[in-house]
Amino acid sequence: MIDWQTAIALMIVTGAAGALCYRGWKTVFATPSTGCGTQCSQCPSSMPQNPHSRQLVQLGNESPNSMD
């Protein structure tokens, strides 16, 4: 008979192995899709552009030799 600590450890290891097998199965037999694969329409490229949204400004790409 096994003690309760060994039983818990075996359940954790079995669960982790099952999760790895599931992810491997999904990776091998996945259907090709666009985007992240969830098809939830939440990607920035699929969202409509808001005319009131602000433009992002990127800072800090200056050359270190500029003296301006």
C-alpha positions in Angstrom: 0.0 0.0 0.0 1.3 3.5 -0.8 1.2 6.4 1.5 -0.8 9.6 0.8 2.3 11.6 -0.2 3.2 9.2 -2.9 -0.4 9.1 -4.2 -0.5 12.9 -4.4 2.9 13.0 -6.2 1.7 10.3 -8.7 -1.5 12.3 -9.3 0.5 15.5 -10.0 2.9 13.7 -12.3 0.0 12.0 -14.1 -1.8 15.3 -14.5 1.3 17.1 -15.9 2.0 14.2 -18.3 -1.6 14.4 -19.5 -1.4 18.1 -20.0 1.8 17.7 -22.1 0.2 15.0 -24.2 -2.9 17.1 -24.8 -0.9 20.1 -25.9 1.3 17.9 -28.1 -1.8 16.4 -29.7 -3.3 19.8 -30.3 0.0 21.0 -31.8 0.3 18.1 -34.2 -3.3 17.9 -35.3 -4.2 21.6 -35.2 -6.1 23.1 -38.0 -4.4 26.1 -39.7 -5.9 29.4 -38.8 -5.0 33.1 -38.9 -4.1 35.2 -35.9 -3.7 33.6 -32.5 -6.0 30.7 -33.3 -8.8 31.5 -30.9 -10.9 33.3 -33.6 -12.3 35.7 -31.0 -12.1 38.9 -33.2 -10.1 40.6 -30.4 -6.9 41.0 -32.5 -5.9 44.6 -33.1 -5.8 44.0 -36.9 -9.5 42.9 -36.9 -10.8 45.7 -34.7 -12.3 48.8 -36.4 -10.1 52.0 -36.2 -11.5 54.6 -33.8 -11.1 58.1 -35.3 -10.6 59.6 -31.8 -7.8 57.2 -30.9 -4.4 58.8 -30.3 -1.3 58.0 -32.3 1.6 56.3 -30.4 4.9 58.1 -30.3 8.1 56.2 -30.0 10.9 57.9 -28.1 14.6 57.2 -27.7 15.8 56.0 -31.2 18.3 58.8 -31.7 21.9 58.3 -32.5 24.2 58.7 -29.4 26.4 61.1 -31.5 23.7 63.7 -32.1 24.3 67.0 -30.3 20.9 68.6 -30.8 
